[in-house]
């Protein structure tokens, strides 16, 4: 199921200066600014929807089972981007690449356990949107 992000709710949260992920550094005790998650994650609310990822074919791109993908339908897909596509009536999330033939496309998973899929004449294929972000809860 897809969820459209048409209504803008205020998701403004304090944003503190960067936190070291390595050795501790002297902490700043002031807030850098406020961050509105809508402004940060969604450029075009009327063209953006959310979808939950299922499976493990994109783990190499940092997309895991259960993640929420932010997808912009207004972005023109180009080679190298991660897209939501339909192929023969099935939705999939894959990296879109130019195929061996410059007029053809390939859907490339980011997990070596899954095969790439060349788009060939006769395939029912379309790109629904470009994945622009990923949201994940750490538990």
C-alpha positions in Angstrom: 0.0 0.0 0.0 1.2 3.5 -0.9 0.8 6.5 1.3 0.7 10.0 -0.3 2.4 12.8 1.6 0.1 15.6 0.6 -0.7 17.2 4.0 2.2 19.0 5.6 2.5 18.4 9.3 5.0 20.2 11.4 7.7 17.7 12.3 10.2 20.2 13.5 12.7 18.8 16.0 15.8 20.3 17.6 18.9 19.5 15.6 22.2 19.4 17.6 25.6 19.7 16.1 27.2 16.5 14.7 27.9 13.6 17.1 31.1 11.7 16.7 30.6 8.1 15.7 34.2 7.3 16.5 36.1 8.6 19.5 34.3 11.1 21.7 34.8 14.7 21.0 34.1 17.8 23.2 30.3 18.2 23.1 28.7 21.5 22.1 25.9 22.3 24.5 23.8 24.3 22.1 21.3 23.5 19.4 22.4 24.1 15.8 18.9 24.7 14.5 15.5 23.1 14.2 15.0 20.4 11.5 11.6 19.9 9.9 11.6 16.3 8.6 9.1 17.1 5.9 11.4 19.9 4.5 14.5 17.6 4.9 13.0 14.4 3.3 10.2 15.6 1.0 10.9 18.1 -1.9 7.5 17.8 -3.6 4.8 16.7 -1.2 2.1 16.3 -3.9 4.3 13.9 -5.9 5.7 12.0 -3.0 4.5 8.7 -1.5 5.8 6.3 1.1 6.1 2.5 0.7 7.4 -0.2 3.0 10.2 -2.3 1.5 9.9 -6.1 1.7 12.7 -8.5 1.2 16.5 -8.4 1.1 17.4 -7.7 -2.5 18.5 -4.1 -1.8 20.5 -4.5 1.4 23.7 -3.4 -0.3 22.1 0.0 -0.9 21.1 0.3 2.8 17.5 -0.7 2.2 16.3 -3.5 4.6 13.1 -5.4 5.0 10.5 -3.2 6.7 12.2 0.1 5.8 10.0 3.0 4.7 11.0 4.3 1.3 10.3 7.9 0.3 9.5 8.0 -3.4 9.1 11.0 -5.7 7.0 10.4 -8.8 8.0 13.8 -10.3 11.7 12.9 -10.6 12.7 11.7 -14.0 14.6 8.4 -13.5 18.1 8.2 -14.8 20.6 5.3 -14.9 22.1 4.7 -11.4 19.0 5.7 -9.4 17.0 3.4 -7.1 13.4 3.2 -8.4 10.1 1.8 -7.7 9.1 0.0 -10.9 6.4 -2.3 -12.2 7.5 -5.3 -14.2 4.8 -7.6 -15.6 2.3 -6.4 -13.0 4.6 -6.7 -10.0 6.1 -3.9 -8.0 9.8 -3.9 -7.2 12.5 -1.7 -5.9 15.8 -1.9 -7.8 18.7 0.2 -9.2 17.9 1.3 -12.7 20.8 0.9 -15.1 21.4 1.2 -18.8 21.6 -2.3 -20.3 24.2 -3.6 -22.8 22.1 -2.2 -25.5 21.8 1.6 -24.9 18.1 1.5 -25.8 17.4 -1.0 -23.0 17.3 -0.9 -19.2 18.3 -3.3 -16.5 16.9 -3.7 -12.9 19.9 -4.4 -10.7 19.4 -5.7 -7.1 22.0 -4.7 -4.5 22.4 -8.2 -3.1 24.5 -10.9 -4.9 22.0 -13.5 -4.0 19.5 -12.0 -6.5 19.8 -11.9 -10.3 19.7 -8.7 -12.4 16.8 -8.4 -14.8 17.1 -7.0 -18.3 14.1 -5.2 -19.6 13.3 -6.7 -23.1 10.8 -5.8 -25.7 7.4 -7.2 -24.7 8.0 -6.7 -21.0 5.2 -4.7 -19.3 7.6 -2.2 -17.5 7.3 1.3 -16.1 9.0 3.4 -13.5 6.6 4.7 -10.8 9.1 6.9 -9.0 12.6 7.5 -7.7 13.5 6.5 -4.2 14.8 9.7 -2.5 15.1 8.5 1.1 14.8 5.7 3.6 13.4 5.8 7.1 14.2 3.1 9.6 13.6 2.6 13.2 16.4 1.2 15.3 15.1 -1.2 17.9 
